[in-house]
Amino acid sequence: KYADTQGVKFFNSGTKNVNHRMHTIAIVSLLGLAGPVFAAPPEQAFSPVSPMVESKPQAELGKKLFQDKRLSSKGNVSCQSCHNPSHAYSQPYVSGLDTPSLLNVSMMNLFFWNGRTSSLKEAIKDNLSSPNMLGNNPNQIEKTLKEDAELSALFEAHYQDGVSFDNVVDSLKAYLETLTTPNAKFDQYLKGNAKALNQTELKGYQLFVSYGCISCHQGKNMGGNITEKMGIYDNYFLNPAPYDLGLYQITKDEGDKYAFRVPSLRNVALTAPYFHDGSAKTLEAAIKQMAHYQLNRDLRDDEIQQLAAFLKTLTGEAPK
């Protein structure tokens, strides 16, 4: 069974993974047609981020929990320890897998670098329980939080059954839904302000479309909704580590080796370094490598600068 989402077919399985192999064929076809002449993308290819009108009442509780180290098994790290608001809700790369930004996370269809779940609630549960993250379990989380009378009262104010693991997840989700970044320059352009982009930014946008970047980076979040192989035209992995295997770690399907969730490009100028392994230290380096490995193009320096200028227009207003 399949579910068609934004024109991309997802397997209706436990993880609802994208058939990225068919998507790769689509990319090759698109690039065969793509030329230097700009053609406007379909109207539905992009859409502006909407301002948060009113958050759910549970969001404030979720914010407290996001900052609470007691959610971790050792009581030494919180969600915010890795998803730092001062670093676009990510963190500077240390080792292993890079920490993705949580900005606009509620608009994504896939979560984690290997795209192993399509549910934000399931992603939160995974973060709370994974040994590589908070490493806790539902019973211990409930026990710890129930010992806090003030926090228990907040739960009872929002949930009839008070403190429960499901309510912890629900309130965290409500908070994450507030982390939207509206009113980027590109959003203003999409809304009809033709002067929102300068000539360099507009040339970068034209290249972004005509060179085929739009094939993977589309939708409101300009990514975050499909998986794709890293290294379509050239071998990116010379000495792959286990985490370099991507979706294959979940499916054990040879066709899924080196396939990763395509990241959102919104606020990308704020989240260096880039890629799952943090190997591209600058936005310009990431653009150059993506063009080589994914598009079979060796860009000129002026093209790299134009694309970088466009990508910087995707930075929106920070959440309050």
N, C-alpha and C positions, 0 to 999 in steps of 0.2 A: 504494500500500500504506500501511496505517496501523498504528501501534502504540499501544494504549490504555494510558496511564500515569496513574494516579491520577485516572481519569475524564476526562482531557483528551486529545484526539486530536492526535497529532503526525504531520506528513508524514514518511514514511520516505525522506528525501532526504539530500543531503550534509550539511546542517546540521540536519535534523530540526526544522524550525521549526513552531511552533504555528499552526494556522489561527485567528488571533486575531479574524478577522472573524466567524466562527461564535461565538467566545467572547463577543464584544461583544453579539451577539443574545441569548445566554444571560444576560448581565448585565442587559440591558434587561428581559427577561422576569422575572428574579428581582426586580428593583427594582419592577416593577409589582405584585408580590405582597407585597413586604416592608412591614411596618408597624411601629409602635412596640412591639408586644408581642414579648417575647423568646421565641424558639423555639430549643431546643438544637440545635447543628449535628450532622450525622451523626457517628457515633463515629470514622469514618475521616478526617474533615476535618482533624483535628490529632492529633499524637502527640508525646510528650515526647522530647527529645534524650537519647540514651543516653550514659552516661559511657564514656570511653575505657578499656576493660579492659586491653588490651595493644597497644602500637604495634608496627608492623613493625620489624625490626632496622635496615632501611635509613633509618628516619625520622631518626636522629641525623645521618647523613651528609647527608640532605636539608636538615636545619636549617643545617648548615655551608654548603651551597651556596646556600641562601636568603639568607644574609648575605654571600656572596662576590661582590665587585664584578667579579671576573674573568670572570663570565658575560656581562657587557656588552661590546659591541664596543670601547668606549673605556676600559674598566676603571674607570669612574667612578661607576657606580650598581649597586646590587644589587636583588633582589626586595624586600628589606626597606626600601629607600630610599623606595618608594612605598607599601608595605604595612607600615606601622609598628605593631609590637605595642602601643605606648603609645597608639595611636589606633584600637584595635579592628582592627588589620591593614588599615587604609586610610590616608588622609592628608588633612589639611585641604585643601579645594578651592583650586586655583590658577587654572586656566583650562581651556578646552576641556571634555573629559569628566571628570566626577568619578571618583575611584578607588574602586571598590567594596570593601567589607570582604571578607576571606578567611575570616572566622569561619564555621564550618559549611559551607565551600565544597564539601566532598565529598558533601554531601547535595543539591546542586543538580542539576537536569537540563539547564540551559542556562547558558552562560557569556558574559561581555561584555554591555555594555548593549544591543547589537543582537542578542544571542542567537545569534551566528553558529556556535556549535558546541555539541554536547551531550556532548562528551567532555572530562573533566578533563585527560587527557594531551594532547589536541590543544590545549586552552587554554594549557597550560604551554608547549608548543612555539611557539604563537603569540606568547606573551609574550617568549620568548627571542629570537625572530627578527624581530618587528615593529620597523620603524624608529622608531616612536613609543614603544617600550618599551626592551628591552635591545639590539635591533638587531644580534644576532650570528648566526652560522651554525654548524651542527653540526661541521664540520671544524675551525673555529677554536676552538670550545669544547673539543673533544677534545684538540687540540694544546696549548692553554694548561694544561689540568688535568693532562695527562700529564707536564708539566715539573715538577710538584710531587710529589716522591717520597712524602711523608707522606700526601697525599691519594690518590695512586695506590694506596698500600697499603690504605687504607680501602675503596676500590672493590673491590680484589681480595679483601678479607675478606667482601664481601657479594655479589659477582658473579663468576662463573667467568671471564668475558671482561674483567674489569677496567673501565677507563675507556671509556665509549662514550656517545654522545649519548642513546641510548635509556635507558641506566642513569642518566644525569643526570636525565632526565625521570621515571623510575620512583622514584628516591629523593626527588625534590621532591614527587611525588604522595604518597609515604608520609608525608612530613612534614606536608603540608597536611591529610591525613586525621586528624592529631592535634589540629587546631584546632577542637575541638568545645566547646560551652558548655552543659553540662548543668545541671540543678537550678535553673532559673529559677523564679520564683514561679508562673508560669503552668503550668510543667511539674508542679510540686507539686500544683496544682489538678487537672490532668489525671489525675494518679495517684490522686486520690480525697480529697485534703486540702481539704475545703470551706472551711476557714478561711484558706487560703493567700492569697486575694484579699480586700481590704477592700471596703466598699460602693461606694466611688467606682470602684475598679478593676473590680468586678463590673458596675457600670452601663456602664462603658466597653466591656467585653467584650460585653454585651448589644447595645449600639449597633453594635459591630463586626460582629456577626452579622446583626442585623435590618436594618441599612442597606445590606448587600450587600458590605462590604469583603472578606468571606470568599470571594466569587466569584473574586477574583484572588489573594488572599493566603491560600493553604491549603497543606496538606501539612505534613510535619514542620518544614520551614524557613519556613513561612508566606510562601511566595513562592519565586522562583528557578526556576520550572518552566514558565512560559508567557510569551509576549509579548503585549502589549496596546497599543493606540493611546493615545498621550498626548493627551487632549483629546477625549473621546467626546461631551460635551455642549456644549463651548465651545472656541473656537480658542485653544490654549495658545501657538502659535508665530506671533508677529506678524512677526518678521524672522528666519526660520530660518537658522542656519548649516549647513554641510554635515553636521556630526555630529548635527544635530537630525533628520535624515532617518531615523535608526534602521535598522531592518531593510531598508528600501528600498536602502540602500547596498550590500547584498549581493545581493538578489534582483532589483532594478530593477522590481519589481511595484508598480504605483501603489497597490494595496491595502495595501502594507506601509509606506507613508510614515508617519513619526512613531510607528512601533511599536517598543517597547522591552521588554526583559526585565523582568518584574515583579520588583522586588528583594525579597529576604528581609526580613522585619520583625524577625527575631531580633537582639537587641542594637542595635536602631535608635536607642535613646536615646543611644548612644555615638558615632554616626557622622555628626553634623551637619557640613556642610550637606547638603541632600537634593535628590533628583532627579538625572538624568544631567548637568544643567548647573549643579548646586550653587546653584540660585536660591532655594530655601527655606532660610533661615538657622536656623530653629528648628523643633522638632518640631511645635509648635502651628501654625506657618505652613504646614508641609507637610500637616497634617491638613485645615486649612481649604481649601487649594488642591485637594487630592485630592477632597474632597467636592464642590467646585464643578465641577471639570473632568470627573471620572470618574463621579460619582453624581448630579449635578444637584441637589445639596442645599446650602443655605446654613446652616451649623450655628450654633447658639447658642454663646455663650462657655462655658456650663457643659458642653455636649456635647463641645466641643473639649478641655476640661480632663479630662473623664471618659475620653475616648479616649486622651489622652496618658498618663493614669495607667495605663490598661490596657497600652499599648505599652511602658511602662517595666517591666512585669512580665515582659517577654520577654528581659530581660538575664540571662544565665546566668553560671556560674562561668568565669573566664578560664582559657585553657589554661596549663598549667605549663611 
